[in-house]
Amino acid sequence: MKNLILLFVCTFIVVSGAFAKPLPPVAPKCFAYQAVLRDATGNLMENKPVTILISLIEDNDGNGNGLIAYRESHSKQTNQFGLVSMEIGCGTALSGNFENLDWGTNNYWLEVEVNGQIMGKSRLLAVPYALHSGSAEALQVVSGGERKGGCSATGIPFWTNLGNDNVNDTCHFIGTTKDVDFVLKTNNAERMRITKGGALRVLNDATIADNLFVSGTSVRVHRQLNVDQDATIAEDLTVGGQLYVNGDFHVKGMLEAKCITILGGCDLYEFSLSTDDIQPGEVAVIDPNGGANAVRRSARAYDPLVTGVVSGAGGINPGMGLTQAGVLEGNSKIAMGGKVMVRVVGNVEPGDLLTTSDTPGCAMAVKNRRKAFGAVIGKALSGPNAEGLVLMLVMMR
């Protein structure tokens, strides 16, 4: 058999990748390969049938002596110029899977065998590696235990129809690697900014469909913030407009807002340490023997030690609480302002001032204003209901 000479590789053309306009999803994942064949005497092999085997060798050591990752065959006919053309990746597969080749991480060498004779091998360089970036356009990736895409070769993000599955967080992200703010715009207007220090600033309304948790620095919303579930802010929260939180709301830093509406309760309460079992709706007084911040159930009329009413009775929930963790903690929510339900004895009418009574935990209407000085806890807004509870506006004086 005459020896064959593979004269030159004419071109590599990427069918799918970031170096051309996106192709339809049906475009094959392969690249074009052309060569001119001559025999041992240098004559062109014109119009000759040839069998060509293509091997892609995975080798990161730089010598091309690694393992064959993919192998395919082509039955071709040269033209009148000895030219043969084929599409590597679209031939008859003999071993391996062309679509599973890791163009983003590995180096590959191309070995060509014509009619049973190995013609040589050469390393594939930049252009075929656009197949790696093409995976982002084709939106195809195997999930479940596959190793993550690497950061080599193109460096193009690997977002797919599986979200961020099979990606490398080191290089696949939306943001900036420079020491500058990251700005998001729509209609050429800034809508949100992440400062280079990590602060999140929303310049319009912000709606969180689930929980909001910020463990880093501050959050600043210039207009309205809506949170459908729980909100936890580790540092500062600044809201220029309205703030809506349908679940629990925790701010460990500073909260700044023009207006806050509490939808779940109607009073302002402080935590106190109860030395006896005071129930919601009962009147509390200072317990001189219980230590700082200690209270107990009221037990005498016109008691100047009165501090307020335990919040939460009669379906009126506690509203906003004040405390200092580790300093003024307690087990009873004592209403210091707003509206609460209070247990009363005797005749009480709307507009009556209320004070402590001789019945433990119960308020009564003020009959002697001189004695009531410093012992008034609020003003009745209703008469007693069937449970002996009166809606009261808390006004300590």
N, C-alpha and C positions, 0 to 999 in steps of 0.2 A: 504494500500500500504506500502510495506516495505520501511523504510528509506534507503537512498543511502548515501554512503560515497565517496566523491571525494578524493582519496588517495593522489595524488600528481600531480603537473604539471611537465611533463617530459622535455619539451623543447619549446623554442620560436626560430623559424628560420626565418630570414628576407629573403624574396624573392627578394627584390629590395633595394639597398642601397649602402653606401660607404664602408661597411665592407666586401665586396666580389667583385669579378670581375664584371664589368658591364654586365647586362643581355640584351638579345634582347628586342626590344621595345614591343614585344607581351607578355612578361612575366607578370603574374597577379600581382596586387598590394595587397598582402595579406601576412600573416605570419602563419607558421605552429604551431599547438597546439595539445598536446597529454596529456591524463590522464588515470589513471587506476581506474576503478569503482568497488566498493564493496558494498554489501548490508549491512543492519543494524547489521547483525551477523558477518560481516567481511569476508564473502565468496565472492570470485571473481564473478562478473557478466559475465560469460562466454557465448559468442555467443548470446548476448541479443540485441534486437532492442531498441534503445533509441532515444528520441527527446531532443535535446540540444539547449537552447536559450543562445546566447552570447550578452551581453550588454556592450558597451563602455561608461563609465560615465565621462563626462568632469567635473573635480573638481580640482581647484588650491588651495583649502584650506587645503588639506592633510587628509581629513576624508572619502573621497569616497562617499559623500552623495549629489553630484551634480546632474545635469540633464543628462538624457541619450542622448548622442549625436548620437549614432548609435546602432541598434539592428538587429540581424539576427538569423535565425534558421538553424539547421542541423539535418537531419535524418540519423542516423548512426547505425552500428552494431559492438558490441565489438568483439574482437577475443578470442581465447582460454585462453588468459591471462588477460582478462578483459580490454584490452587496446583499447581505442578509439582515432582516429586521425581525425583532420579536419584542414581546412585552414581558419582562421579568416579573414574576408574581402571578401571571395569568397562564402559565404553561401547565403541563401535566405533572402534578405534584407526586414526587417519589418518596419523600420523607419530610417530616416537619410541617409546620403551618405558617404560611407567609404572614397572615394577619396577626399572629402572636409574636412576631419578632419585636424586640424591645429597642426600637430605634432611638429612644430617648436616653438610654443608658449605655448600651453596648456598641462596640466597633465591629464592623462587618467587612469581610473581604469577599471579592467576587472571583470565582474560579470557573473557567470556561473549558469544556471538553467537546471537541468536534470529531465525529465519527470514531470515537474511542480513544482519541489522542488528546491529552491535556495540553492546552495551549498556553497556560500561565494563569496567574491570578494578580489582582490589584485591589488596593483598599478603596472602599466606597467613601467618598468625601461628602461635602456639605449638602448637595442637592437632594440625593435620595433621603436624607434625614428629614426632609420636609414631610415625609410620611408620618413622622411623629406628631408634628403640629397638625397635620390633617385629621388626626383622631379627634381634635377638639371640634372640627367642623362636622365630621361624620356623626358625632355624638354616639359613639359606640365604645363601651368599656366593659370588661368582665368583672363582675362583683363577687365578693366572697372569698377572702383569703389571698387574693392576688397581691403581689408586692406593689408598693406605691411607685408612681411615675417619678423619674429622677429630674434633676435640675440642669442636666447637661444638654448639649446640642442646641436646640432652638431656644429654650427657656420660655416658650410660649405657654400660657396657662392651660390646664387640662380639665376645664369644666365640661361636664357631660350631662346627658339626660338622667344620670344617677346622682346628680348634685355634686358634692365634693368627695364622692367615693373614689378610692384608688388614686388620690392625689397626695402631693407632698406639701405640707403647710409651709415649708421653708421657702419655696419658690412660687407656689401656686396660690396667689392671694390677690385681692383687689385693694390697692393702697399705694404707698410710696416707701421707698427705701431711703429717701433723703430726709434731712432734718428740716422739714417744712410741714405746714398744715395740709390735710387731705380734705378737699372741697368737693361736694356733690352739688351739681346744678341741674335744673330743668328750665327750658325756655330761656337759656342763657342767664338765669338768675340763681344766685346762691341759695340753696335750701337747707343744707346741713354741712357742718364743718367739724372735723376731728382735728384738734390742734396738735402740734408736734409734741406737746407735753401729755397728750392723752385725753384732754377734756372734750366732751361731746356737746356741740352747740346746734340746736335746731332753731332755725330762724322763722319758722311758721308753726302751724299746729302739728302736734305729734300724737299718733294713736298707736298704742301697744295692744295687740289683740290678746295677749296672754300675760305672763308675768314679766315684770321689769326688774332686773337686778343689775346694779352698777357697783362693782367692788373697787374700782380704781379712783379716778379723781371726780371732778364735778360734772353735773349735767345742767345745761342751760337751755331752756325753751323760751323763746321770745313771746310766744302767744299762748296757745292752749295745749295742755298735755292730758291725754286720755289713756288710762290703764284699765283694761278689762278684768284683770286678775290682781295679784299681789304686786306691790312695789317695794323694793329694798334699795336704798341709796347709802353707800358706805361713806360718802363724803358730802359735798354740798349739792343742793338742788335749787335752781333759780327758775321760776316760772313767771313770765311777764303777764300772762292772762289768767285763764281759769285752769284749775287742776281737778281732774276727776279720777278717783281710784275706787273701783268697785269691791276690792278685796282689802287685805291688810296693807298698811302703809308704814314703812320703816325708813327713817332718815337718821343716820348716825352722825351726820355733819350738820350743816346749816341749811334751813329751808327758808327761801325767800320768795314771796308771791304777793301780787297786788290784792288778790281776793281769794279766800279759801271758804268753800261751802261744805259743811259737815252734813251728810245725808243720813247717817246712821244713828244719831243721837242728838239730844237737845240741851246738854249742860256742859259746863267746864268743871272738871273734878281734879282733886289732888289725892294721891295715895297717902293713907295714914295707917299706922299699926294699931289694929283693934285688939284690946286686951280681953274682950268678951265677944260673943257671937252676934254682932250687930247685923241685922237683916236689911235688904234694900227697902227704902221708904222710912226707916227709923232715924230718929234724931241722934246725933253724936255730940259729945262734949269732950273737952280736954281731960285726960287722965293724969293728974299731977304725979301719981306714983308709978306711972308706966314708962317714964323716960321720955326722951325727945320724940316728937311726932306721934305720941300714943293717944288714942281716944278710947272712950267707952260709951255705952248706951246712956242717954239722959235719964234722969230719975227725979228731978225736982223742977218746980215752976220757976220761970224767969231766971234761968241759970246763966250767969255771965260767962261761963266756960263753954257755952255752946259754940260749935265749929261748923255745923251744917247738917246735911241729910245724906244718908247713904244712897248713892245713885243706882238706878236700874229697876225701880218698882213700877207696877201698873202698866207695863208695856212701853214705858219711855226709856229708851236705851241710853247708856252713857255716851257722851259726845266726844269731847277732847280732854285728854288727861295731861297733867303736869307732874313730873317727878324728876329726881336726879339719881341715876343708877348708882348704887353703892353708898348713898348718903341719906336720902329721904325716901326709902322704899317702904312699902306697906302692903296690907292685905285687904284694905277697905277703900272704896272709891267715894270720897266725900265731896259732894257737889258744892262748889264755891260760887257758881254763877249759872245763869240759864234757867231752864225749867225742869222740874222734877215732880214726881208724885211723892207726897209725904203722908204718913199716917197721923190722924188727928183724933182728938176726943172733944166732946162738947159741940156746941152750935158754932159752925164756921160758915161764913158767907163770903162771896166774891168781894175782894177789896179789903178784907180783914188782914191786919198784920198778924203774923204767927210767931210764937215763941215756944219755949219748952213747957211741959206740964208735969204734974206729979205722977202721971202714968208713964212708966218706963218706955222710952223710945217714941213717945207720941208728942205731937205739937198741939197747941190750942190757940184760940184767938186771943189777942192782947186785950185785956180789960183795964189794966192799970199801966198807962204809958210811962209813968215815972219808974216803976219797977222794970219795965221792959227795956229801958235804956241800956244798950250794950248786949241785949239778949234777943233781939229780933232776928229771925232767920229768913223771913221772906214775906211775900204778900200772896194771899189766896186768890187764884184765878177761877176757882169753881167751888161748889159745895161738895161735901163728901159723897163718894159713890157707895155702892153696896158693900165694898170691902173696907170702907172707912178711909179711903185715900182721897186727897185733895191735890189738884194740880197747882203748884206753887211756883212763883217767880222768886228765885233765890236773890236775896238782898240783905246781906249781913250788916247790921248796925246796932 
